[in-house]
Amino acid sequence: LGMKNRRFSRSVRDISGLCSPLYFHWSLSSPRIVVLGINRAYGKNALSKNLIKMLSKAVDALKSDKKVRTIIIRSEVPGIFCAGADLKERAKMSSSEVGPFVSKIRAVINDIANLPVPTIAAIDGLALGGGLELALACDIRVAASSAKMGLVETKLAIIPGGGGTQRLPRAIGMSLAKELIFSARVLDGQEAKAVGLISHVLEQNQEGDAAYRKALDLAREFLPQGPVAMRVAKLAINQGMEVGSLMLEFTIPTKDRLEGLLAFKEKRPPRYKGE
């Protein structure tokens, strides 16, 4: 990362000498893969004001950094991905505070969905309510078979407020999404894979990070591809079929396209620069 982002990375690791609720770092084994690790064990990684503020700063730092090729969101807490909104903190809020805070959660989750590079949610534990909405904002979701996932807000007489009512139907279909939201049903990893909520399901390992390891494997698989093409492909997919053919024009004048053709001709791996 640039100097500005390196300073930011240090700041998220050190808050008044306490363990930070969010880690922001490059993957040691694969440069250009960034890991956002949630580490709020005492609150089951629940989305507090502070955590949302830090997520917002992290996303702002990442969205314009062209060195970033893939982003993985994971938990540093065994058995937990994210338990949703911090209801203990919310119970202390006045009615006038709740609305703006929910709007902020939704805005951060939308910003994650709009990041220009591939994003992967590694679900190695509980992902409920806003926690599952956070995962739904990612392009790809992988989970351990022991993970638990659900939009459970109707149990609290509310509805998903972070985009889940839109993204869950897109992922699994409208009828089944309605069934899961109406029932507040919680699925394990195998059930989530069966309905298409996640792309891969893994048996959990002794370290408790099977989904994260699979996410790293996927991210490494993405690395050799042309950076501009990856960004444009994501935008074209998100915008819809009609836009896809038009987006191809953005890749034609790039240096990477010419490098790809030359590498194919010379039978060597391409050396893309994102230009």
Secondary structure, DSSP 4 states (H G I P E B T S, - for coil): --HHHHHHHHHHHEETTEEPSEEEEE-SSSTTEEEEEE--GGGTT-B-HHHHHHHHHHHHHHHT-TT--EEEEEESSTTEEE--B-HHHHHTS-HHHHHHHHHHHHHHHHHHHT-SS-EEEEE-SEEETHHHHHHHTSSEEEEETT-EEE--GGGGT----SSHHHHHHHHH-HHHHHHHHHHT--EEHHHHHHHTS-SEEE---TTS-HHHHHHHHHHHHHTTS-HHHHHHHHHHHHH-HHHHHHHHHHHTT-HHHHHHHHHHHHTS-------
